[in-house]
Amino acid sequence: MAFSPRRMAAELRVYARSNIRSREGFFFTLVFPIILILLFGAIFAGGGVSQATVYVQNHDSGAQLPTGTSVNIGNQLIATLNATSNDCSPNASSGLCLRPVPTSQNFSSYLSSQSASDGIVIPSGFSSAYLSSQKINVTLFRNPSSTTSAVVYGVVNQVVNGFNVYGASGVRSVGISPRTAVSSSYKYIDFLIPGLVGFSALTSPMFALVNISSTYRRDKVFKLLSLTPLTKTEWLLSKIIWYVGTTIISFILMSVVGVYVFGAHIVLNWGIGMFLVIGPFFFVSLGMLVGTISNTPESAAVVGNLVTFPMMFLSGTFFPVSSMPMYLQGVAHVLPLYYMIDGLNNVMIYGNYGPALFDAGLLVVLSVVVFALAVRFFRWRED
C-alpha cells in the first residue's frame, strides 16, 4: 500500500489529542521539562568535578645552568602537573589529565576545536626567567563557570606555589595569568540545558513507545489497526513527529526558564534544530524496537529500563563525561544519547560545527538502521 501523508496526519491528530487530554501526557509534555530545569538547575548550578582534562602547550626552550647543564623548567612544571593525574589512568579519580598541544597550533583555536575550555600555556624564556628570579607567568585558559575550571585553577596554583618555594631563598616568582577560553557570560546552566534536553528526548519517547508497543499487542489494538488502511510506517512516523514536537516544546520551556530564572546564555542556531529532530527520531524507533521484540509488557519495561538508565546517567546529562573515570568514558562513547548531548554542547556553547556534524551524522545512520529494524519486526498481527 502506498504511503499516505493524510493517513499519517490523521493518526498524529488522534495520538496528540489523547496525550493532550491525558493528565499524564500534559504533565510529561509541558510540566515535566520545567520541573527538570528548576530542580537540576538549582542543584547543579554550583557543582564541580574532581578530575579535568587540560591541554598544555610549552614554548619554553630551556636554559643553561652555570655548570653548563641544560635544563627545561617548563618540562619540569608539566611533569609535576602530570603527576597529579596518575598519567590519566582509568583508576584516576582526581587531578588533571594533561594533553600536549604542538607549539605550531594556535592555542585558542585548538581549544575551540576540541570543545574545551581548560588549558595551560608556558611562555618562551620561562626557564631563563625562573633561574634569574624574574617574574614570569604561565597562562591559564579557563571558563569561570565551567565545572572543571575550579579544579584546574586549584591544582595549577598549588604546583606553581610549590615551584616558588622550591626556588633559592624563596625568591622565585612564577605567577598565573588567567584568560577566558569561553565567554565569561556563560554559566553552568548553559552546560546543563543541553543535557536535560537530551534527557527529555530520551525518556518521553522511550518509555511511551516501549509501553505502547507491548500493551497494544497484548490488548489486540494492533490487530484492530491492521483492519484500517494505516500502514506500520505511517503509524510509527506519526509518533516520531509527535515526539519531535514535544522535544522542541521542552527545549523552548527549558531555555525560557533557564534564561529568566538562572540567567542562562542561549545561542539559537540551525544546529540545535538538527538534534531536536534526529534525537527523537532515534529514540522513538528504539523504543518501538525494544517493545516489539519483548514478549510481555513486563519484560518490555525491564528491557526498556536496562537500555534507558545507563544513557540517562553516563551520557553527560548531569555530569561532564570528561570528569568520569576513563573506563566509564569509554562506555559513554558507545551510548547514542552521548552524541546528542555532545552535539548540542558543540552548537549551543562552543559554536563547533565540525564535531557537531559528526555527532549528527552518526545519529542519522543509527536512526535509519533502528527505524528499519523497528518496522521490520513490528507486526500488526501475531503469528
Beta strands, then each sheet from edge to edge (+ up, - down):
strand 1: 51-58
strand 2: 63-64
strand 3: 70-71
strand 4: 95-100
strand 5: 119-122
strand 6: 136-142
strand 7: 174-180
sheet 1: 4+ 1+ 5+ 6- 7-
sheet 2: 2+ 3-
end
